[in-house]
Amino acid sequence: MNDPLSLSREFSTAVHSRAIDNCNDIEELRQVAQTLLRAWQMQAAFTADYGAKLLNIKPR
């Protein structure tokens, strides 16, 4: 999927990228990375569940 992000999502990504670039605290960076990893996995689970429901199949 190579669809471009919406303008608001591009803006949000840029804001958060700058915040990460400006962070010098390794513990804060770890916390951000762990939060993003959890959000990514939650999104993946939601997408799989939603897709399974649309296809009338049992999600894994």
mmCIF file of the N, C-alpha and C atoms, coordinates in Angstrom:
data_MODEL
# 
_entry.id   MODEL 
# 
loop_
_atom_site.group_PDB 
_atom_site.id 
_atom_site.type_symbol 
_atom_site.label_atom_id 
_atom_site.label_alt_id 
_atom_site.label_comp_id 
_atom_site.label_asym_id 
_atom_site.label_entity_id 
_atom_site.label_seq_id 
_atom_site.pdbx_PDB_ins_code 
_atom_site.Cartn_x 
_atom_site.Cartn_y 
_atom_site.Cartn_z 
_atom_site.occupancy 
_atom_site.B_iso_or_equiv 
_atom_site.pdbx_formal_charge 
_atom_site.auth_seq_id 
_atom_site.auth_comp_id 
_atom_site.auth_asym_id 
_atom_site.auth_atom_id 
_atom_site.pdbx_PDB_model_num 
ATOM 1   N N  . MET A 1 1  ? 0.845   -1.177  0.000  1.00 0.00 ? 1  MET A N  1 
ATOM 2   C CA . MET A 1 1  ? 0.000   0.000   0.000  1.00 0.00 ? 1  MET A CA 1 
ATOM 3   C C  . MET A 1 1  ? 0.890   1.239   0.000  1.00 0.00 ? 1  MET A C  1 
ATOM 4   N N  . ASN A 1 2  ? 0.802   2.023   -1.023 1.00 0.00 ? 2  ASN A N  1 
ATOM 5   C CA . ASN A 1 2  ? 1.619   3.224   -1.154 1.00 0.00 ? 2  ASN A CA 1 
ATOM 6   C C  . ASN A 1 2  ? 0.778   4.486   -1.204 1.00 0.00 ? 2  ASN A C  1 
ATOM 7   N N  . ASP A 1 3  ? -0.440  4.411   -0.676 1.00 0.00 ? 3  ASP A N  1 
ATOM 8   C CA . ASP A 1 3  ? -1.294  5.592   -0.667 1.00 0.00 ? 3  ASP A CA 1 
ATOM 9   C C  . ASP A 1 3  ? -0.678  6.651   0.234  1.00 0.00 ? 3  ASP A C  1 
ATOM 10  N N  . PRO A 1 4  ? -0.725  7.902   -0.193 1.00 0.00 ? 4  PRO A N  1 
ATOM 11  C CA . PRO A 1 4  ? -0.176  8.966   0.651  1.00 0.00 ? 4  PRO A CA 1 
ATOM 12  C C  . PRO A 1 4  ? -1.033  9.170   1.896  1.00 0.00 ? 4  PRO A C  1 
ATOM 13  N N  . LEU A 1 5  ? -0.392  9.654   2.948  1.00 0.00 ? 5  LEU A N  1 
ATOM 14  C CA . LEU A 1 5  ? -1.122  9.981   4.169  1.00 0.00 ? 5  LEU A CA 1 
ATOM 15  C C  . LEU A 1 5  ? -1.896  11.273  3.964  1.00 0.00 ? 5  LEU A C  1 
ATOM 16  N N  . SER A 1 6  ? -2.963  11.420  4.716  1.00 0.00 ? 6  SER A N  1 
ATOM 17  C CA . SER A 1 6  ? -3.702  12.678  4.672  1.00 0.00 ? 6  SER A CA 1 
ATOM 18  C C  . SER A 1 6  ? -2.800  13.789  5.209  1.00 0.00 ? 6  SER A C  1 
ATOM 19  N N  . LEU A 1 7  ? -3.153  15.016  4.914  1.00 0.00 ? 7  LEU A N  1 
ATOM 20  C CA . LEU A 1 7  ? -2.360  16.160  5.362  1.00 0.00 ? 7  LEU A CA 1 
ATOM 21  C C  . LEU A 1 7  ? -2.248  16.189  6.885  1.00 0.00 ? 7  LEU A C  1 
ATOM 22  N N  . SER A 1 8  ? -3.341  15.906  7.580  1.00 0.00 ? 8  SER A N  1 
ATOM 23  C CA . SER A 1 8  ? -3.304  15.937  9.046  1.00 0.00 ? 8  SER A CA 1 
ATOM 24  C C  . SER A 1 8  ? -2.403  14.833  9.603  1.00 0.00 ? 8  SER A C  1 
ATOM 25  N N  . ARG A 1 9  ? -2.393  13.670  8.957  1.00 0.00 ? 9  ARG A N  1 
ATOM 26  C CA . ARG A 1 9  ? -1.514  12.581  9.411  1.00 0.00 ? 9  ARG A CA 1 
ATOM 27  C C  . ARG A 1 9  ? -0.051  12.903  9.095  1.00 0.00 ? 9  ARG A C  1 
ATOM 28  N N  . GLU A 1 10 ? 0.201   13.517  7.948  1.00 0.00 ? 10 GLU A N  1 
ATOM 29  C CA . GLU A 1 10 ? 1.565   13.951  7.616  1.00 0.00 ? 10 GLU A CA 1 
ATOM 30  C C  . GLU A 1 10 ? 2.058   14.969  8.641  1.00 0.00 ? 10 GLU A C  1 
ATOM 31  N N  . PHE A 1 11 ? 1.196   15.913  9.010  1.00 0.00 ? 11 PHE A N  1 
ATOM 32  C CA . PHE A 1 11 ? 1.564   16.931  9.992  1.00 0.00 ? 11 PHE A CA 1 
ATOM 33  C C  . PHE A 1 11 ? 1.877   16.284  11.334 1.00 0.00 ? 11 PHE A C  1 
ATOM 34  N N  . SER A 1 12 ? 1.010   15.384  11.775 1.00 0.00 ? 12 SER A N  1 
ATOM 35  C CA . SER A 1 12 ? 1.214   14.695  13.051 1.00 0.00 ? 12 SER A CA 1 
ATOM 36  C C  . SER A 1 12 ? 2.520   13.905  13.042 1.00 0.00 ? 12 SER A C  1 
ATOM 37  N N  . THR A 1 13 ? 2.791   13.231  11.936 1.00 0.00 ? 13 THR A N  1 
ATOM 38  C CA . THR A 1 13 ? 4.032   12.465  11.806 1.00 0.00 ? 13 THR A CA 1 
ATOM 39  C C  . THR A 1 13 ? 5.243   13.389  11.895 1.00 0.00 ? 13 THR A C  1 
ATOM 40  N N  . ALA A 1 14 ? 5.187   14.522  11.226 1.00 0.00 ? 14 ALA A N  1 
ATOM 41  C CA . ALA A 1 14 ? 6.303   15.472  11.251 1.00 0.00 ? 14 ALA A CA 1 
ATOM 42  C C  . ALA A 1 14 ? 6.525   16.035  12.652 1.00 0.00 ? 14 ALA A C  1 
ATOM 43  N N  . VAL A 1 15 ? 5.448   16.368  13.341 1.00 0.00 ? 15 VAL A N  1 
ATOM 44  C CA . VAL A 1 15 ? 5.561   16.904  14.708 1.00 0.00 ? 15 VAL A CA 1 
ATOM 45  C C  . VAL A 1 15 ? 6.226   15.881  15.623 1.00 0.00 ? 15 VAL A C  1 
ATOM 46  N N  . HIS A 1 16 ? 5.750   14.644  15.563 1.00 0.00 ? 16 HIS A N  1 
ATOM 47  C CA . HIS A 1 16 ? 6.300   13.609  16.434 1.00 0.00 ? 16 HIS A CA 1 
ATOM 48  C C  . HIS A 1 16 ? 7.727   13.226  16.037 1.00 0.00 ? 16 HIS A C  1 
ATOM 49  N N  . SER A 1 17 ? 8.022   13.257  14.756 1.00 0.00 ? 17 SER A N  1 
ATOM 50  C CA . SER A 1 17 ? 9.388   12.971  14.305 1.00 0.00 ? 17 SER A CA 1 
ATOM 51  C C  . SER A 1 17 ? 10.365  14.010  14.839 1.00 0.00 ? 17 SER A C  1 
ATOM 52  N N  . ARG A 1 18 ? 9.961   15.277  14.809 1.00 0.00 ? 18 ARG A N  1 
ATOM 53  C CA . ARG A 1 18 ? 10.820  16.338  15.355 1.00 0.00 ? 18 ARG A CA 1 
ATOM 54  C C  . ARG A 1 18 ? 11.024  16.158  16.855 1.00 0.00 ? 18 ARG A C  1 
ATOM 55  N N  . ALA A 1 19 ? 9.972   15.773  17.562 1.00 0.00 ? 19 ALA A N  1 
ATOM 56  C CA . ALA A 1 19 ? 10.093  15.557  19.007 1.00 0.00 ? 19 ALA A CA 1 
ATOM 57  C C  . ALA A 1 19 ? 11.077  14.423  19.298 1.00 0.00 ? 19 ALA A C  1 
ATOM 58  N N  . ILE A 1 20 ? 11.007  13.356  18.516 1.00 0.00 ? 20 ILE A N  1 
ATOM 59  C CA . ILE A 1 20 ? 11.939  12.239  18.690 1.00 0.00 ? 20 ILE A CA 1 
ATOM 60  C C  . ILE A 1 20 ? 13.359  12.684  18.356 1.00 0.00 ? 20 ILE A C  1 
ATOM 61  N N  . ASP A 1 21 ? 13.523  13.426  17.260 1.00 0.00 ? 21 ASP A N  1 
ATOM 62  C CA . ASP A 1 21 ? 14.848  13.912  16.871 1.00 0.00 ? 21 ASP A CA 1 
ATOM 63  C C  . ASP A 1 21 ? 15.472  14.799  17.945 1.00 0.00 ? 21 ASP A C  1 
ATOM 64  N N  . ASN A 1 22 ? 14.659  15.556  18.656 1.00 0.00 ? 22 ASN A N  1 
ATOM 65  C CA . ASN A 1 22 ? 15.169  16.493  19.653 1.00 0.00 ? 22 ASN A CA 1 
ATOM 66  C C  . ASN A 1 22 ? 15.355  15.869  21.028 1.00 0.00 ? 22 ASN A C  1 
ATOM 67  N N  . CYS A 1 23 ? 14.989  14.615  21.192 1.00 0.00 ? 23 CYS A N  1 
ATOM 68  C CA . CYS A 1 23 ? 15.080  13.959  22.494 1.00 0.00 ? 23 CYS A CA 1 
ATOM 69  C C  . CYS A 1 23 ? 16.474  13.378  22.704 1.00 0.00 ? 23 CYS A C  1 
ATOM 70  N N  . ASN A 1 24 ? 17.069  13.691  23.849 1.00 0.00 ? 24 ASN A N  1 
ATOM 71  C CA . ASN A 1 24 ? 18.389  13.172  24.199 1.00 0.00 ? 24 ASN A CA 1 
ATOM 72  C C  . ASN A 1 24 ? 18.343  12.196  25.366 1.00 0.00 ? 24 ASN A C  1 
ATOM 73  N N  . ASP A 1 25 ? 17.161  11.956  25.906 1.00 0.00 ? 25 ASP A N  1 
ATOM 74  C CA . ASP A 1 25 ? 16.989  11.089  27.071 1.00 0.00 ? 25 ASP A CA 1 
ATOM 75  C C  . ASP A 1 25 ? 16.666  9.671   26.598 1.00 0.00 ? 25 ASP A C  1 
ATOM 76  N N  . ILE A 1 26 ? 17.589  8.734   26.814 1.00 0.00 ? 26 ILE A N  1 
ATOM 77  C CA . ILE A 1 26 ? 17.409  7.368   26.326 1.00 0.00 ? 26 ILE A CA 1 
ATOM 78  C C  . ILE A 1 26 ? 16.182  6.699   26.945 1.00 0.00 ? 26 ILE A C  1 
ATOM 79  N N  . GLU A 1 27 ? 15.888  6.984   28.193 1.00 0.00 ? 27 GLU A N  1 
ATOM 80  C CA . GLU A 1 27 ? 14.709  6.391   28.837 1.00 0.00 ? 27 GLU A CA 1 
ATOM 81  C C  . GLU A 1 27 ? 13.422  6.906   28.202 1.00 0.00 ? 27 GLU A C  1 
ATOM 82  N N  . GLU A 1 28 ? 13.407  8.186   27.877 1.00 0.00 ? 28 GLU A N  1 
ATOM 83  C CA . GLU A 1 28 ? 12.239  8.748   27.208 1.00 0.00 ? 28 GLU A CA 1 
ATOM 84  C C  . GLU A 1 28 ? 12.073  8.135   25.812 1.00 0.00 ? 28 GLU A C  1 
ATOM 85  N N  . LEU A 1 29 ? 13.177  7.953   25.101 1.00 0.00 ? 29 LEU A N  1 
ATOM 86  C CA . LEU A 1 29 ? 13.119  7.325   23.779 1.00 0.00 ? 29 LEU A CA 1 
ATOM 87  C C  . LEU A 1 29 ? 12.635  5.883   23.876 1.00 0.00 ? 29 LEU A C  1 
ATOM 88  N N  . ARG A 1 30 ? 13.073  5.167   24.909 1.00 0.00 ? 30 ARG A N  1 
ATOM 89  C CA . ARG A 1 30 ? 12.587  3.796   25.112 1.00 0.00 ? 30 ARG A CA 1 
ATOM 90  C C  . ARG A 1 30 ? 11.082  3.784   25.329 1.00 0.00 ? 30 ARG A C  1 
ATOM 91  N N  . GLN A 1 31 ? 10.614  4.696   26.152 1.00 0.00 ? 31 GLN A N  1 
ATOM 92  C CA . GLN A 1 31 ? 9.180   4.778   26.442 1.00 0.00 ? 31 GLN A CA 1 
ATOM 93  C C  . GLN A 1 31 ? 8.390   5.080   25.168 1.00 0.00 ? 31 GLN A C  1 
ATOM 94  N N  . VAL A 1 32 ? 8.881   6.009   24.368 1.00 0.00 ? 32 VAL A N  1 
ATOM 95  C CA . VAL A 1 32 ? 8.220   6.339   23.104 1.00 0.00 ? 32 VAL A CA 1 
ATOM 96  C C  . VAL A 1 32 ? 8.201   5.116   22.189 1.00 0.00 ? 32 VAL A C  1 
ATOM 97  N N  . ALA A 1 33 ? 9.338   4.431   22.075 1.00 0.00 ? 33 ALA A N  1 
ATOM 98  C CA . ALA A 1 33 ? 9.416   3.247   21.210 1.00 0.00 ? 33 ALA A CA 1 
ATOM 99  C C  . ALA A 1 33 ? 8.452   2.162   21.672 1.00 0.00 ? 33 ALA A C  1 
ATOM 100 N N  . GLN A 1 34 ? 8.370   1.929   22.970 1.00 0.00 ? 34 GLN A N  1 
ATOM 101 C CA . GLN A 1 34 ? 7.467   0.906   23.493 1.00 0.00 ? 34 GLN A CA 1 
ATOM 102 C C  . GLN A 1 34 ? 6.008   1.290   23.282 1.00 0.00 ? 34 GLN A C  1 
ATOM 103 N N  . THR A 1 35 ? 5.702   2.553   23.440 1.00 0.00 ? 35 THR A N  1 
ATOM 104 C CA . THR A 1 35 ? 4.336   3.025   23.204 1.00 0.00 ? 35 THR A CA 1 
ATOM 105 C C  . THR A 1 35 ? 3.960   2.860   21.738 1.00 0.00 ? 35 THR A C  1 
ATOM 106 N N  . LEU A 1 36 ? 4.872   3.232   20.841 1.00 0.00 ? 36 LEU A N  1 
ATOM 107 C CA . LEU A 1 36 ? 4.607   3.089   19.408 1.00 0.00 ? 36 LEU A CA 1 
ATOM 108 C C  . LEU A 1 36 ? 4.473   1.624   19.003 1.00 0.00 ? 36 LEU A C  1 
ATOM 109 N N  . LEU A 1 37 ? 5.303   0.760   19.575 1.00 0.00 ? 37 LEU A N  1 
ATOM 110 C CA . LEU A 1 37 ? 5.214   -0.667  19.278 1.00 0.00 ? 37 LEU A CA 1 
ATOM 111 C C  . LEU A 1 37 ? 3.863   -1.229  19.715 1.00 0.00 ? 37 LEU A C  1 
ATOM 112 N N  . ARG A 1 38 ? 3.424   -0.847  20.903 1.00 0.00 ? 38 ARG A N  1 
ATOM 113 C CA . ARG A 1 38 ? 2.121   -1.317  21.400 1.00 0.00 ? 38 ARG A CA 1 
ATOM 114 C C  . ARG A 1 38 ? 0.994   -0.790  20.504 1.00 0.00 ? 38 ARG A C  1 
ATOM 115 N N  . ALA A 1 39 ? 1.043   0.475   20.141 1.00 0.00 ? 39 ALA A N  1 
ATOM 116 C CA . ALA A 1 39 ? 0.007   1.052   19.274 1.00 0.00 ? 39 ALA A CA 1 
ATOM 117 C C  . ALA A 1 39 ? -0.012  0.356   17.916 1.00 0.00 ? 39 ALA A C  1 
ATOM 118 N N  . TRP A 1 40 ? 1.154   0.057   17.376 1.00 0.00 ? 40 TRP A N  1 
ATOM 119 C CA . TRP A 1 40 ? 1.255   -0.632  16.087 1.00 0.00 ? 40 TRP A CA 1 
ATOM 120 C C  . TRP A 1 40 ? 0.608   -2.006  16.171 1.00 0.00 ? 40 TRP A C  1 
ATOM 121 N N  . GLN A 1 41 ? 0.902   -2.745  17.245 1.00 0.00 ? 41 GLN A N  1 
ATOM 122 C CA . GLN A 1 41 ? 0.337   -4.081  17.400 1.00 0.00 ? 41 GLN A CA 1 
ATOM 123 C C  . GLN A 1 41 ? -1.172  -4.032  17.651 1.00 0.00 ? 41 GLN A C  1 
ATOM 124 N N  . MET A 1 42 ? -1.633  -3.040  18.380 1.00 0.00 ? 42 MET A N  1 
ATOM 125 C CA . MET A 1 42 ? -3.076  -2.880  18.592 1.00 0.00 ? 42 MET A CA 1 
ATOM 126 C C  . MET A 1 42 ? -3.769  -2.578  17.268 1.00 0.00 ? 42 MET A C  1 
ATOM 127 N N  . GLN A 1 43 ? -3.161  -1.731  16.446 1.00 0.00 ? 43 GLN A N  1 
ATOM 128 C CA . GLN A 1 43 ? -3.726  -1.412  15.135 1.00 0.00 ? 43 GLN A CA 1 
ATOM 129 C C  . GLN A 1 43 ? -3.757  -2.649  14.248 1.00 0.00 ? 43 GLN A C  1 
ATOM 130 N N  . ALA A 1 44 ? -2.688  -3.443  14.276 1.00 0.00 ? 44 ALA A N  1 
ATOM 131 C CA . ALA A 1 44 ? -2.638  -4.672  13.476 1.00 0.00 ? 44 ALA A CA 1 
ATOM 132 C C  . ALA A 1 44 ? -3.729  -5.644  13.915 1.00 0.00 ? 44 ALA A C  1 
ATOM 133 N N  . ALA A 1 45 ? -3.935  -5.779  15.223 1.00 0.00 ? 45 ALA A N  1 
ATOM 134 C CA . ALA A 1 45 ? -4.977  -6.672  15.735 1.00 0.00 ? 45 ALA A CA 1 
ATOM 135 C C  . ALA A 1 45 ? -6.360  -6.174  15.323 1.00 0.00 ? 45 ALA A C  1 
ATOM 136 N N  . PHE A 1 46 ? -6.576  -4.874  15.429 1.00 0.00 ? 46 PHE A N  1 
ATOM 137 C CA . PHE A 1 46 ? -7.860  -4.301  15.025 1.00 0.00 ? 46 PHE A CA 1 
ATOM 138 C C  . PHE A 1 46 ? -8.113  -4.536  13.540 1.00 0.00 ? 46 PHE A C  1 
ATOM 139 N N  . THR A 1 47 ? -7.097  -4.299  12.724 1.00 0.00 ? 47 THR A N  1 
ATOM 140 C CA . THR A 1 47 ? -7.233  -4.482  11.280 1.00 0.00 ? 47 THR A CA 1 
ATOM 141 C C  . THR A 1 47 ? -7.550  -5.936  10.937 1.00 0.00 ? 47 THR A C  1 
ATOM 142 N N  . ALA A 1 48 ? -6.855  -6.873  11.573 1.00 0.00 ? 48 ALA A N  1 
ATOM 143 C CA . ALA A 1 48 ? -7.104  -8.297  11.326 1.00 0.00 ? 48 ALA A CA 1 
ATOM 144 C C  . ALA A 1 48 ? -8.519  -8.676  11.744 1.00 0.00 ? 48 ALA A C  1 
ATOM 145 N N  . ASP A 1 49 ? -8.951  -8.205  12.905 1.00 0.00 ? 49 ASP A N  1 
ATOM 146 C CA . ASP A 1 49 ? -10.292 -8.520  13.395 1.00 0.00 ? 49 ASP A CA 1 
ATOM 147 C C  . ASP A 1 49 ? -11.360 -7.921  12.487 1.00 0.00 ? 49 ASP A C  1 
ATOM 148 N N  . TYR A 1 50 ? -11.174 -6.676  12.099 1.00 0.00 ? 50 TYR A N  1 
ATOM 149 C CA . TYR A 1 50 ? -12.137 -6.001  11.230 1.00 0.00 ? 50 TYR A CA 1 
ATOM 150 C C  . TYR A 1 50 ? -12.216 -6.690  9.867  1.00 0.00 ? 50 TYR A C  1 
ATOM 151 N N  . GLY A 1 51 ? -11.060 -7.028  9.303  1.00 0.00 ? 51 GLY A N  1 
ATOM 152 C CA . GLY A 1 51 ? -11.037 -7.721  8.017  1.00 0.00 ? 51 GLY A CA 1 
ATOM 153 C C  . GLY A 1 51 ? -11.714 -9.078  8.095  1.00 0.00 ? 51 GLY A C  1 
ATOM 154 N N  . ALA A 1 52 ? -11.472 -9.803  9.179  1.00 0.00 ? 52 ALA A N  1 
ATOM 155 C CA . ALA A 1 52 ? -12.102 -11.113 9.356  1.00 0.00 ? 52 ALA A CA 1 
ATOM 156 C C  . ALA A 1 52 ? -13.617 -10.977 9.450  1.00 0.00 ? 52 ALA A C  1 
ATOM 157 N N  . LYS A 1 53 ? -14.076 -9.969  10.160 1.00 0.00 ? 53 LYS A N  1 
ATOM 158 C CA . LYS A 1 53 ? -15.522 -9.752  10.273 1.00 0.00 ? 53 LYS A CA 1 
ATOM 159 C C  . LYS A 1 53 ? -16.131 -9.423  8.911  1.00 0.00 ? 53 LYS A C  1 
ATOM 160 N N  . LEU A 1 54 ? -15.447 -8.614  8.129  1.00 0.00 ? 54 LEU A N  1 
ATOM 161 C CA . LEU A 1 54 ? -15.949 -8.278  6.794  1.00 0.00 ? 54 LEU A CA 1 
ATOM 162 C C  . LEU A 1 54 ? -16.028 -9.504  5.890  1.00 0.00 ? 54 LEU A C  1 
ATOM 163 N N  . LEU A 1 55 ? -15.094 -10.432 6.082  1.00 0.00 ? 55 LEU A N  1 
ATOM 164 C CA . LEU A 1 55 ? -15.046 -11.639 5.258  1.00 0.00 ? 55 LEU A CA 1 
ATOM 165 C C  . LEU A 1 55 ? -15.807 -12.812 5.882  1.00 0.00 ? 55 LEU A C  1 
ATOM 166 N N  . ASN A 1 56 ? -16.411 -12.561 7.031  1.00 0.00 ? 56 ASN A N  1 
ATOM 167 C CA . ASN A 1 56 ? -17.140 -13.607 7.763  1.00 0.00 ? 56 ASN A CA 1 
ATOM 168 C C  . ASN A 1 56 ? -16.271 -14.822 8.060  1.00 0.00 ? 56 ASN A C  1 
ATOM 169 N N  . ILE A 1 57 ? -15.033 -14.558 8.495  1.00 0.00 ? 57 ILE A N  1 
ATOM 170 C CA . ILE A 1 57 ? -14.151 -15.641 8.912  1.00 0.00 ? 57 ILE A CA 1 
ATOM 171 C C  . ILE A 1 57 ? -13.731 -15.396 10.352 1.00 0.00 ? 57 ILE A C  1 
ATOM 172 N N  . LYS A 1 58 ? -13.234 -16.438 10.994 1.00 0.00 ? 58 LYS A N  1 
ATOM 173 C CA . LYS A 1 58 ? -12.821 -16.326 12.385 1.00 0.00 ? 58 LYS A CA 1 
ATOM 174 C C  . LYS A 1 58 ? -11.424 -15.701 12.446 1.00 0.00 ? 58 LYS A C  1 
ATOM 175 N N  . PRO A 1 59 ? -11.266 -14.620 13.206 1.00 0.00 ? 59 PRO A N  1 
ATOM 176 C CA . PRO A 1 59 ? -9.934  -14.001 13.311 1.00 0.00 ? 59 PRO A CA 1 
ATOM 177 C C  . PRO A 1 59 ? -8.982  -14.911 14.082 1.00 0.00 ? 59 PRO A C  1 
ATOM 178 N N  . ARG A 1 60 ? -7.698  -14.777 13.801 1.00 0.00 ? 60 ARG A N  1 
ATOM 179 C CA . ARG A 1 60 ? -6.699  -15.593 14.503 1.00 0.00 ? 60 ARG A CA 1 
ATOM 180 C C  . ARG A 1 60 ? -6.415  -15.053 15.863 1.00 0.00 ? 60 ARG A C  1 
# 
